[in-house]
Amino acid sequence: MSLAPSIDTFLATIEAAAPIAALRDSWIAYPLVNAAHIVGIALLFGAIVPLDLRLIGWRRETESVDRLSRMLLPVAIGGLLIAIPAGLLLFATDARAYAAAPLFQAKMVLIALAVGNALALRRIDWRTTPARGRTAFAGMASMCLWLSVIVCGRLLGYIE
């Protein structure tokens, strides 16, 4: 038994679910879910970039990383918690096509790497001098990964 046909059947079942069909066919619900996804991404990226820049060393003299992280991480996490369910709903409207798209697959890998980077960063004590190189690298990786996620997501609507 091949795994691919069972995945295709599972994704087709998701696409055919009444709430997903209603979302796909709605002139207002789909754009609102899409807008929620964009708002979530904006909150995530808008909060994470200043923190990442600070980790890289920008404006080191102004704000402590601890204070910035206490302020910005809840916003970034909130954005992620908005973007994920909205993104899952958008995915469900054309699940088989998205799952087969290389850009979508790349986006999922990049999200996993970005979240993994964030979790690894939380294990580093960024207040110590030896950690500065690692935190700078993690900050740069974070910005590049999340920007790549956004670019893949936007291209997905135009390519494939």
C-alpha positions as CSV (number, residue, x, y, z in Angstrom):
1,M,0.0,0.0,0.0
2,S,1.4,3.4,-1.0
3,L,1.3,6.3,1.4
4,A,0.7,8.9,-1.3
5,P,-2.9,7.7,-2.2
6,S,-3.9,7.6,1.5
7,I,-2.6,11.2,2.0
8,D,-4.4,12.3,-1.2
9,T,-7.6,10.7,0.1
10,F,-7.1,12.4,3.5
11,L,-6.5,15.8,1.9
12,A,-9.5,15.4,-0.4
13,T,-11.6,14.6,2.7
14,I,-10.4,17.8,4.3
15,E,-11.2,19.9,1.2
16,A,-14.7,18.4,1.0
17,A,-15.6,19.1,4.6
18,A,-18.7,21.4,4.7
19,P,-17.0,24.2,6.7
20,I,-14.0,24.2,4.3
21,A,-16.3,24.2,1.3
22,A,-18.2,27.1,2.8
23,L,-15.0,29.0,3.4
24,R,-13.8,28.4,-0.1
25,D,-17.1,29.5,-1.6
26,S,-17.6,32.5,0.6
27,W,-17.1,36.0,-0.8
28,I,-16.3,37.4,2.7
29,A,-15.0,34.5,4.9
30,Y,-12.1,33.6,2.7
31,P,-10.7,37.1,2.5
32,L,-11.2,37.6,6.2
33,V,-9.3,34.4,7.0
34,N,-6.6,35.6,4.5
35,A,-6.5,39.0,6.3
36,A,-6.1,37.2,9.7
37,H,-3.2,35.2,8.3
38,I,-1.5,38.4,7.1
39,V,-2.2,40.2,10.4
40,G,-0.6,37.2,12.3
41,I,2.4,37.3,10.1
42,A,2.7,41.1,10.5
43,L,2.6,40.8,14.3
44,L,5.1,37.9,14.3
45,F,7.6,39.5,11.9
46,G,7.1,43.0,13.2
47,A,7.9,41.9,16.7
48,I,10.7,39.5,16.0
49,V,12.8,41.8,13.7
50,P,13.5,44.5,16.4
51,L,14.5,41.7,18.8
52,D,16.6,40.0,16.2
53,L,18.3,43.2,15.3
54,R,19.1,43.8,19.0
55,L,20.5,40.2,19.3
56,I,22.8,41.0,16.3
57,G,24.1,44.0,18.1
58,W,22.1,46.9,16.8
59,R,21.5,49.6,19.4
60,R,23.2,47.6,22.1
61,E,23.5,50.7,24.3
62,T,19.8,51.4,24.4
63,E,17.6,48.5,25.5
64,S,18.4,45.3,27.2
65,V,17.6,42.1,25.3
66,D,15.7,40.8,28.4
67,R,13.4,43.9,28.4
68,L,12.8,43.8,24.7
69,S,12.1,40.1,24.7
70,R,9.6,40.4,27.6
71,M,7.8,43.1,25.5
72,L,8.1,41.6,22.0
73,L,8.0,37.8,22.4
74,P,4.3,37.8,23.5
75,V,3.4,39.8,20.4
76,A,5.4,37.5,18.2
77,I,3.9,34.4,19.8
78,G,0.4,35.9,19.5
79,G,1.0,36.6,15.8
80,L,2.1,33.0,15.3
81,L,-1.0,31.8,17.1
82,I,-3.1,33.8,14.7
83,A,-1.2,32.9,11.6
84,I,-1.2,29.2,12.1
85,P,-4.9,28.4,12.4
86,A,-5.7,31.0,9.6
87,G,-3.0,29.4,7.5
88,L,-4.4,25.9,8.1
89,L,-7.8,27.1,7.0
90,L,-6.4,28.6,3.9
91,F,-4.4,25.3,3.2
92,A,-7.6,23.2,3.7
93,T,-9.4,25.0,0.9
94,D,-7.0,23.5,-1.7
95,A,-5.0,21.0,0.4
96,R,-4.0,18.6,-2.3
97,A,-2.6,21.4,-4.6
98,Y,-0.8,23.1,-1.7
99,A,0.7,19.8,-0.3
100,A,2.1,19.0,-3.8
101,A,3.6,22.5,-4.4
102,P,7.3,22.7,-3.8
103,L,7.0,26.3,-2.6
104,F,4.5,25.2,0.1
105,Q,6.8,22.3,1.1
106,A,9.7,24.8,1.3
107,K,7.6,27.1,3.4
108,M,6.7,24.4,5.9
109,V,10.4,23.4,6.2
110,L,11.4,27.1,6.7
111,I,8.7,27.5,9.4
112,A,10.0,24.4,11.2
113,L,13.5,25.8,11.0
114,A,12.5,29.2,12.2
115,V,10.5,27.8,15.2
116,G,13.4,25.5,16.0
117,N,15.8,28.4,15.9
118,A,13.6,30.4,18.3
119,L,13.4,27.4,20.7
120,A,17.1,26.9,20.5
121,L,17.7,30.6,21.2
122,R,15.6,30.4,24.3
123,R,18.2,28.0,25.7
124,I,21.1,30.4,25.3
125,D,21.8,32.9,28.1
126,W,22.3,35.9,25.9
127,R,23.6,38.0,28.8
128,T,27.0,36.4,28.7
129,T,29.8,37.6,26.4
130,P,30.5,34.1,24.9
131,A,26.9,33.8,23.8
132,R,26.9,37.0,21.8
133,G,28.2,35.2,18.6
134,R,25.6,32.5,18.9
135,T,22.8,35.0,19.6
136,A,23.9,37.2,16.7
137,F,23.8,34.2,14.4
138,A,20.4,33.1,15.7
139,G,19.0,36.6,15.3
140,M,20.3,36.8,11.7
141,A,19.0,33.3,11.0
142,S,15.6,34.2,12.4
143,M,15.2,37.2,10.2
144,C,16.3,35.4,7.1
145,L,14.1,32.3,7.9
146,W,10.9,34.3,8.6
147,L,11.5,36.6,5.6
148,S,11.9,33.5,3.4
149,V,8.7,32.0,4.9
150,I,6.9,35.3,3.8
151,V,8.4,35.2,0.4
152,C,7.5,31.6,-0.2
153,G,3.9,32.2,1.0
154,R,3.5,35.2,-1.3
155,L,5.0,33.4,-4.3
156,L,2.7,30.5,-3.7
157,G,-0.2,32.5,-4.9
158,Y,1.5,33.4,-8.2
159,I,3.6,30.3,-9.0
160,E,2.5,26.7,-9.5
